[in-house]
Amino acid sequence: MTTLLDALGAYLPTKTASLTTVQRLYLGKNLFLARIPAEAPDACVVIQQYEGQNPTFTMGPVVSELEHPRIQISVRGMREDYPGAYDLSIAIRNILGAITSTTSLSGISVLRIEPLGLPNPIGYDKVERPQFTTNFQVHYKSS
């Protein structure tokens, strides 16, 4: 069964193919699910899922009709490249925010991905790589 993280990990690279070479995402190369591995490049993105809102229940045989988790996209830029990391954060925000009607992502029927604000600068890491996070509320149909 495909998870929401798997679906987003497959979707984002298809939508970043038209961006600059630096901003293109490749799952397992500069796009990671759940955590950034130690061998990750300086500029990379990680998608994490966390608790969102209660599911929407129905009276039918399905436990819940809609799920409402939240995801966080973390972007780490090249050393001292604040503008580049911010631009990639905005590009990802716009790509995911453009999902406003039912869209199938690897078999998951996503109804909406709502950005919960602008990319949040969370400072620089130990080697001066800028970091941003953006949170999203996701609404999808239960399988």
N, C-alpha and C positions, 0 to 999 in steps of 0.2 A: 504494500500500500504506500502510495506517495504521501509524504508529509508536506505541510505548508512550506517548510524551509527548503525541501527538495524542489518543490514547484517554483519557488522564487529564485532558487539557485540556477534553475534551467532557464527561467524567463529573462532575468536581467542581462545575461550575455547577448541574447538576441536583440535587445533594445539598445545596447550600448555599442553595437557594431558600427553605427554611423558617427560615433563620437571620435574625438581625436585619439591617436594611438595611445597616448598616456592614459586616457579615460576608459578605454575598452576593458571589459571585464571577462575573465575566463575562470570558470569554476575549477577550483583546485590549484590555480596558478596565482591569481590575485583577488579571487572572490572565495570566501570561506563560509561555512555554515557552523554556527554555534560558538566557534572560537578561532582565534588567529594562531596558527601553529608557529613554533619557534623559527622554522625555516622560511616563513613568509617574506616576501619582498617588502621594501620600505613602504611603497604605496600599495595599499590593499584595502579591501572592504570585507566586513563580516556581517552576516545576518543572524540575529538572535531573536528567539521568540520568548515572550513572557506573558504572565497572566493578564487577561483583558477583562471583558465584561462577561456576565453570566450568559450561558447559551439560551437560545430561544426554544422553548419546548412546545410540543404539539400534543394533541390527544391521540395521535395515531401510534403505529407500532415502532416508529423511530424514536429513540431516546430524546434527541434534540434535532430541530430542523436547521437552525443556524448556529454557527460558532462565531465568536467575536474576540479572538486573541489579539494581542498587540505584538508588533515586531519592532526591533530597533536595528537600524542600519548604522554601523560605525565605519567611518572613513579615516584612514591614516594616510597622510600625504608624504611626499618626498621630503627630505630634510629641508627645513626652512621654506617650504613651498605652501604657505598659507592660502594664497589665491587659488592654486590648483586643487587643493583638497576641498576648499569651499565650493568651487565650481563643480567638482564631481558630486559633492553632497547635494547640490541644487539639481543637477541633472538626474540623479537617482530619485530625488523627491518628486520631480516633475514626471518621470516615467511611471512611478508607482501611483502617484496622484491622478494620472490620466485614466486609471481603471475606475470608471464610474458606472458601468453597467456589467451585467453578467459576462465574465470572461473565463474561458477554460484554461487553466494553467496546469498542465500535466494531469488532466482529469479532475482537478478540483475546480468547482464552480465558484469563482470569486465574484462577489457582487460589488464590492467597493473596497478600496484601500485609501483611507483618509490620512493625509499628513497631519500630525498634531503640532504643527509649528514649523519654524525655520530650522535649518541645521544649527545645532548648539555647539559652539566651540568649547571643548573641554581641556584646552591647553596643549602643551607639547609633552612628548615623552622624554625619556632620559637622553636621547640622541637628537633632540630638537625636531622631531617629526610632528607636524600639527595633527590634531585629532578632532573629529566632529561626530556627533550623534544626531540622528533624526528618528523620531518615534512615529509609528503609524498604527491606526486602528483598522483591523482587517475584518471583513464580514464575508463569510463563505458558507455554502450549503454543506451540511453534514452528509457523509456518504453512507 
